[in-house]
Amino acid sequence: MDNKPEAQLNTMSVKPLFLHTELCHSCNRAYQISQRVEQLGVCVAIVLAGLAILTDGSGMQMGAVLLAVAALIVTLGANQLKHRFEMYSDSH
């Protein structure tokens, strides 16, 4: 098996509509950021939910729950954006 540079794209393993996102620098960057925001949002929501459990009965509990929900909403938005880039067509 020959070693190909990382910059080359193996078109056999990529959906045809996803090619633009892989090849366009700005779209690829936005796609990568949306993946990171999604992962970070899940982590933040888990930590805040744990904090809400640990601060049972205090005023901080409601704030932690609200922030965890906000983190999940941001995560869902990043997920939707990521899926749009995955389905991006050549209309760009």
N, C-alpha and C positions, 0 to 999 in steps of 0.2 A: 504494500500500500504506500503510495507516494505521499510525502508531506507537503500539503498545500499551505500557503500563507493564510493567516487568520483573516486577512482582509478579503480573501476570495470567498464567494458565497456558493455554497453547495445548493444549487437550485432544485435538486431532487428532493430535498428534505423540507422545503419551504412552500407554503401555500402560494399559489400564483398571485392572489390579491395582497399578500403580505410582502411581496418583493419590493414594492415601492418604499414601505416603511423600513425595510432592511437596507436599502440602497441610498435613500435620501438622508443626509446627515441630520438635518433639523427634525425630521419626523422620527428618526431613530433615537435621537437624544430625548425627545418628548416621551417616546415610548418607554425608554429606560427609566426616566424620572417617574412616570406613572407607576411602573412596577415597584420602584423603591418607596414611593408614597404609600402604595397599597400595603406593602410589607410593614412599614413603620407604623401605619395606622392601626393595623391589627395588634402589633406589639404594645402600642400606647394604650389601646382599649383594654387589653388584658391586664396591664399593670394598673390602670385606673380602676378596673373592676375589682382587682385584688385589694387595692387601697380602700375602696368603698366597703369591702367585707371587713377589713381590719379596723376601720374607724366606725364600727357599728354604733349607731345612736348619736354620733356627734354631728355638728353642722357641716363638717367637711365631707361627710358621706354623700349628701345630696349633690354637692359640687363635683365630687369624683364621678358619680353616676352620670351627671349631665355632660361632663367632659368625655367620658367613655362613649356615650351615645354620639357626641359630636365627632369623635375620632372615627367611629364606625360609619358615619355619614360621609366623611371625607374619604374613607377607604372605599366605600361604594362608588363615589364619584370617580376616584382614580381607577377603579376596576372597569367602569363604563368607558372611560377614556382609553384605557389599555385595549379593550375589545374593539373599539372603533379603529384604532391603529392596526389591529390584527386583520380587520376586514377592509382596510383602506383600498380603494380602487385607483385606477389611473386618472381620475378626474382632477387631480391636484395640479 
